[in-house]
Every structure is written in C-alpha cells, then in structure tokens.
Amino acid sequence: MELASYSDSAVRLVNTEEPARGTDSLTSVEAVRALFGPSSQAARRATDADVTRFRSVRARLRAVFAAADAGEATQAVDLLNSLLLEFPVSPQISGHDFLDDEGRPRWHMHLADHPSNATAGYAATAAMGLAFHLTEYGVDRLGLCQAAPCRNAYLDTSTNRSRRYCSDRCATRANVAAYRARKRLETERTAGTGRSAENSQEATARTDR
C-alpha cells in the first residue's frame, strides 16, 4: 500500500500555512488542485467551495501534529480518529499504472475514497495515511519544525527518532543560530571574567594604599 504518498498528503496540506509567519498559500481553487498533483482526476472535482473546506481540514490535521509534537499521544489519536470517522475510505486492490515486463498489472492495495466533494476525498486518504504512519512508527514520529518561526509539519523516518526540523535548510538555520548564541555567551562570559579581574585588582590596590 502506498502509505508514504498518503501520509505525505497530510503534510503537504498542513504546510500550505505558516501561522507564525502569517502566510497562507491555500487561497484559490488552483491551489487546492495543486495539492492533488497535475495528473490526478480527483483534482478536477475541486470548486471554489473546497478552499474553505480544505482550510478546515488543514486546521484539524495541524492539531494532530501539534498534539503529537507536545507529547499528547492520546489527544493526537483522538483527533485523528475523529477525521477517520468523518472521512472514511475503503481498501481496494488496484493495478493501475503498474505493469510488469509482460504488460500484466502489478497488484497492490489502494485506498479508495467515495467523496461527496474534493475535500472529502483528499481528507480521507490523508487521514488514513497519517493513521498508518502513526500506528506503524509511533506518535512521536509526527512533529513540527523546531526552527522558529517555521513550525512546518514533518514525518520522522530517521532510524534513531532524532528528527527535529522539516528540512535541511531549517536544520542549518537552527544550527547556525545556536552556534552564534554560544559565541555570544562565551564573549559575555569572557567580558564578565575580565571585569571581575579588574575589580579585584582595584580592590587590592585600594587595600594596599
């Protein structure tokens, strides 16, 4: 089953908004269709009404990531279960777009949605993909970028559960900021030590007089 692509759908939707920066790219039906990908037939069902509906689902998915990031495992699961209940899917065997050397289908499991609108279809597969990722790898594998003010969602697939940033760019930016902070602290401590030594010398001089 193509779990990675399904769970990535949740990440892509959540990251259309960066609340700390006040940015939101989900402002048109074209932006909604872009989330499905250029070759998706489901994207053709999208209408202007889906912009508002997608934003609502986005807020609920972000709440799942936020709860997981805060260590609130039960809350994250409850929020995700609510989405799964509202947007159900059915597993089906599919062979589309996957043919072997003899032209025969390469059968695989596919999550089939039965949506009343484009939002319902996207939400169903995104929530199910996220649920598979959570149960397979753990709640702590869902996170929000620690490089403020980014806070983009990510799925941790590292072997040692050590991921803290959504991208290499944010990791580099955070490491540079941490390095500069350490250097400032070292400079302040050195300056403080110098002033203490000067004060001690002055005190000694006054005592000698």
N, C-alpha and C positions, 0 to 999 in steps of 0.2 A: 504494500500500500504506500502511496506517495506521501508519507507523513510530513516530510520536510517542506514540500511545497504548500501543504495545507496550513501548517503551523506558521510558515513564513507569511501567509496571507494576513494573519492576525498582527504580526509585527509591522508589515507594510501599512496597514490601516492605522494602527496606533501612532506610527511615526509621521503621519501626514500633519500632525500638530506638534508644536513645541511650546507648551504653555509658558514656560519660564522666559522664553524669548518673545512671546506674543505673536507667533507665526502660525498660519494655518493654510495649507495648500489645497484643502478639500473645499473648494468654493464653487465648483461647477460640475455639471454632468460629465464633462470631458475628463475631469479629474477622477470622478467615480469610475468611469470606463477604463481609465489608465490602470487602475488597481487590478483589474481582471487580466490585463495583458492584451496585446494587439490582436491575438488570434482567438480570443475567447468569444464564443457565441453568446454567453451569458451577458456580456457587456452590452449587447445590443438591446437588452431589456431595460437598461437604465434610463430613467427620466429625471427631470429636474426635482421631482419629489424625493428621489433617492438621496439627494445631497443631505437633507435634514435627517433622514433615516440613518444614513451611514454615520453621521456625526454622533447620533445617539448610541449606536453600537460601538463606535470608537471609544466613547467615554466609559462604557461598561467594560470593554476589553482592557483599557488602561487601568481601570480599578483592579482588575485581576492581577496585572503585573505589579501594581503598587503594593497590593496586599502581600504578594509573594516576596517582593523586594524587602518589605518590612518584617518578614518572618512570620506573617499571619497566614499560616498554611490553610487552616480551616476556612477562614474568610475567603481566601483565593478560590478554594474548591467550591464553596457555596455560590460565589459569584459566577463561576464558570458553569456550574450545574444549572443555574438559572438561565443562562444563554442556551445551553444544550436542550433544555426543556422547551424553550420558546422557538428554537430554530432546529428542528430535528433533521436527520439525514438517514439514508438507507444504504448499507453496503451492497455493492453490485460488482460482478465480475465483468471486466472490460478488456478489450484488446485493441482499442483504437490507437492509431499512431505508433503501434509497437508490433513490427513484423519481423520474423526471423529470416534467415537466408533463403528459405523456400517460400516466402510470402505468407506464412501462416501467422496468425495473431499470437503475440506473447501475452498470455492471460495474466491479469493482475487484479488486485482489489481496488475498487474505485468508490469514493463517497458520492453517492447520487443525492442531489437535493431536489426538492419538489416545491420550489418557491412560488409565492404569490407575487413577488417583485424581486428586483435585482438585489436589494439589500438582504432579503431573507436568504437568498441563495449564497451570497458571499458570507454572511454571518454564520450560516450553518456549517460550511466547510472550514471556516477559520476557527470557530469554537471547537469543532471536533478535532481538528489538527492540533490545537493547543492542548486539548484534553489528553490526546495520545502522548504528546511530548511530556506533559506533566506526570502522567502515570508511569511512563517508561523511564524517565530520568530523574524525577523528583521536583517538588515545588520550588526548591531553591535554584533550579535551573532557569527560572523566569526572573529577569531582572530589569532594572532601569539604570541607565548610564550614570556613573558616579562623577563624571566630569561636568560639574556645574558650569553653565546653566542648561546643559544638553537634556538629560533625563529621557533620552530615547529608549524604547523598549528593545530588548535583545533576548535571544535564547542561548543559554550557555551550553556549548557542546564540548568544552575542554575536558581533558581526561582527569584533571585534578580539581574541577569545580572552582577554578580561580578567576573566571572572567568577571570584570567589573565595569567594562566600558563597551559601548555599542560598536566602536570601530577603532582601527589602528590610529586614526587621526586624533580621536578623543583621548586615547591612551597616551599618545605622545604629548598632547597638550597638557594633560594632567601631570605627567612625569616632569615636564619642564617647569610647570608651576610649583610642584613640590620641591624641585631642586632649587629654584630661586628663593623659595620660602626658607629652606635650610640655610642657604648662603646668607640671607638677611639676618637670620637668627644668630649665625656664627659671627657675623660682623657686629651685631649688637652686643653679644657676649664679650667679644674682644674689646670693644669700646668700653664696656662696663668694667672689665678687668683693669683696663688702663686707667680709668678714672679712680678706681679703688686704690690702685698703687700710688697714684699721685696724691690722693687724700691722705694715705698712710704716711707718705714721705713728708707732707706738710705738717701732719700732726707730730711726727717725730722731731721735725725742725723746731716747732714751737716749744716742745718739751725741753729740747737742748738749750734753748735760749732762757 
